[in-house]
Amino acid sequence: PSATPMVQTFARSAQGQPGRPAASLTSAFVGGYLAVWTLFSAVITLAQWGLLELRLVTPMMESASAWLSGGLLVAAGVFQFTDFKNACLNKCRTPMGFLMTEWRPGARGAFVMGLRHGAYCTGCCAMLMLLLFVLGVMNLVWIVVLTLVVLAEKLLPAEIVWPSRALGAGLIAWGGYLFLVGQG
């Protein structure tokens, strides 16, 4: 859902391009975007398998370790404050800005643009997605909550940073608490 504004903006921009129909170019763009997320999903699936083998997650794919949970929460919280997160998020927030700086002609160009945009979106959201190991990979409520958080981050103007910072601080505090509980 959070990629919809970008895909719609791309589709409108592709309508005036010579050569292939806009639908074909948009499909290529979406294909590139999905290729990045598919790769990310494959890597996370391997990580999930490894964590399950190590008994760090339950068969229901929830963390079985306060240390794993605490580490992921703190890492995701700290990531909310990084320049890398903000740079990737800014590329995702401004579809027209992305298109103006990244435009490439043709279907191959559209695919490459999709790859680049997918990389930016993965860059700004991956740490939040990793929280599903803490909250439950199959927990629909947390999936919806994280989707709404990602959507809110992308839709808020860049100058409104306090929600991301508050989220980061909250995640760090929650992770720190789990570290304390895990030691006790």
JOQUI-V427622 format. One record per residue. SS is DSSP state (hx for helix, st for strand, lp for the rest). OMEGA is omega in degrees with one decimal (none if undefined). Layout:
ss->SS omega->OMEGA
ss->SS omega->OMEGA
//
This chain:
ss->lp omega->-176.3
ss->lp omega->178.0
ss->lp omega->-175.9
ss->hx omega->179.5
ss->hx omega->179.7
ss->hx omega->-178.9
ss->hx omega->179.0
ss->hx omega->178.7
ss->hx omega->177.3
ss->hx omega->-178.0
ss->hx omega->178.1
ss->hx omega->-179.5
ss->hx omega->-178.1
ss->hx omega->-178.0
ss->lp omega->-177.4
ss->lp omega->-175.9
ss->lp omega->178.4
ss->lp omega->176.3
ss->lp omega->-175.2
ss->lp omega->176.6
ss->lp omega->-178.7
ss->hx omega->-179.5
ss->hx omega->178.6
ss->hx omega->178.5
ss->hx omega->179.2
ss->hx omega->176.9
ss->hx omega->177.7
ss->hx omega->178.3
ss->hx omega->-180.0
ss->hx omega->177.1
ss->hx omega->176.7
ss->hx omega->179.0
ss->hx omega->-179.2
ss->hx omega->177.3
ss->hx omega->179.1
ss->hx omega->-179.1
ss->hx omega->176.2
ss->hx omega->176.2
ss->hx omega->177.3
ss->hx omega->-179.3
ss->hx omega->178.2
ss->hx omega->178.9
ss->hx omega->-179.3
ss->hx omega->176.4
ss->hx omega->175.7
ss->hx omega->177.0
ss->hx omega->178.8
ss->hx omega->178.6
ss->hx omega->178.6
ss->hx omega->178.7
ss->hx omega->176.9
ss->hx omega->178.2
ss->hx omega->178.9
ss->lp omega->-179.4
ss->lp omega->176.3
ss->lp omega->171.3
ss->st omega->180.0
ss->lp omega->174.2
ss->lp omega->175.5
ss->lp omega->176.2
ss->lp omega->171.9
ss->lp omega->-179.9
ss->st omega->175.1
ss->lp omega->-174.2
ss->lp omega->174.8
ss->hx omega->179.6
ss->hx omega->177.0
ss->hx omega->179.7
ss->hx omega->-179.6
ss->hx omega->179.8
ss->hx omega->179.1
ss->hx omega->179.4
ss->hx omega->179.2
ss->hx omega->179.7
ss->hx omega->178.8
ss->hx omega->178.4
ss->hx omega->178.8
ss->hx omega->-179.0
ss->hx omega->179.4
ss->lp omega->-176.7
ss->lp omega->-172.4
ss->lp omega->175.2
ss->hx omega->179.1
ss->hx omega->178.4
ss->hx omega->-178.2
ss->hx omega->179.0
ss->hx omega->178.7
ss->hx omega->-179.1
ss->hx omega->179.3
ss->hx omega->176.1
ss->hx omega->-179.9
ss->hx omega->-177.4
ss->hx omega->-172.5
ss->lp omega->-178.5
ss->hx omega->-178.2
ss->hx omega->176.3
ss->hx omega->177.1
ss->hx omega->-177.9
ss->hx omega->-178.9
ss->hx omega->-178.0
ss->hx omega->-173.3
ss->hx omega->-172.0
ss->lp omega->174.5
ss->lp omega->-176.4
ss->lp omega->172.8
ss->hx omega->-178.0
ss->hx omega->178.0
ss->hx omega->177.3
ss->hx omega->178.6
ss->hx omega->178.5
ss->hx omega->178.8
ss->hx omega->177.0
ss->hx omega->176.6
ss->hx omega->176.5
ss->hx omega->-178.1
ss->hx omega->179.1
ss->hx omega->175.7
ss->hx omega->178.1
ss->hx omega->177.6
ss->hx omega->-179.2
ss->hx omega->176.3
ss->hx omega->179.7
ss->hx omega->-177.8
ss->hx omega->-172.9
ss->hx omega->-172.1
ss->hx omega->-178.3
ss->hx omega->176.6
ss->hx omega->178.4
ss->hx omega->178.4
ss->hx omega->177.8
ss->lp omega->176.4
ss->hx omega->173.1
ss->hx omega->177.7
ss->hx omega->-170.4
ss->hx omega->-178.8
ss->lp omega->-177.3
ss->lp omega->-177.6
ss->lp omega->-178.2
ss->lp omega->-174.4
ss->hx omega->179.5
ss->hx omega->-179.0
ss->hx omega->175.8
ss->hx omega->178.9
ss->hx omega->179.9
ss->hx omega->179.8
ss->hx omega->176.2
ss->hx omega->179.2
ss->hx omega->177.3
ss->hx omega->179.5
ss->hx omega->179.1
ss->hx omega->179.3
ss->hx omega->179.6
ss->hx omega->-178.3
ss->hx omega->-177.1
ss->hx omega->179.2
ss->lp omega->175.5
ss->lp omega->-175.8
ss->lp omega->-177.4
ss->lp omega->177.4
ss->lp omega->-175.5
ss->lp omega->-172.5
ss->hx omega->179.1
ss->hx omega->177.9
ss->hx omega->179.3
ss->hx omega->177.9
ss->hx omega->176.6
ss->hx omega->178.8
ss->hx omega->179.4
ss->hx omega->178.8
ss->hx omega->178.7
ss->hx omega->177.8
ss->hx omega->179.5
ss->hx omega->179.3
ss->hx omega->177.9
ss->hx omega->177.3
ss->hx omega->177.2
ss->hx omega->180.0
ss->hx omega->174.1
ss->hx omega->178.8
ss->hx omega->178.7
ss->hx omega->-179.2
ss->hx omega->178.8
ss->hx omega->-173.0
ss->lp omega->none
//
